[in-house]
């Protein structure tokens, strides 16, 4: 199949393109660097010409209120162009538990993106992934000091980006789900515990202070970010992934 990978030169998209090509598909990456701008539709008809599937892996440049406008505009433009081009399947990547954390504007924006896809003209699939292993360093940086890192005890179930790329590629190559598939890692951690594991592996002498008001994940309650029983559980563990870095 010919699969247009929008956001295909980014961290996630480049891995999805690689997996799809290894599986024999014609995966074509599209992004600003290739001449596509989803906000103003520049290059969009050309990107979707002849595509059987389009997968949207673009991300908002901000996580504030502007992300709502970004996801609304880009999804509306992609669905309209996809219908005109005769695309048979639209796929989007979202976040496990996004609808359960209304206190995060970015998560509300992702739910908006999902809702637009569900209500749109194309057969669709949504892949929801838990937080990536690869983003842990960024999470630490948000509340990091010279001697301590403050993190809440929020429970998360992180997953390797490579495992997410495999799941997205599999969905792209299959029939539209007309629903959502969840993927998460094999282990559940409190975020402060995960911070300690990460710092220890890095021989970073800073200590982690449990602060349930620290960082954006402090607003997630209970098990909002934990995958439900129907989720695909990836094989890669966090400690094994860290050891390979």
ABEGO torsion letter per residue (X at the ends): XBBBBBGAABAAAAAAAAAAAAAGBBBBBBBAAAGBBAAAGBGAAAAABGBABBBBABBBABABAAAAAAAAAAAAAAAAAAAAAGBABBBBBBBBGAAABAABAAAAAAAAAAAAAAABABBBBBBBBBBBAAAAAAAAAAABBAABBBBBABBBBBBBAAAAAAAAAAAAABBBAGBBBBBBBABBBBAAAAAAAAAAAAGBABBBBBBAABEAAAABBEAAABBBAABBBBABBAAAAAAAX
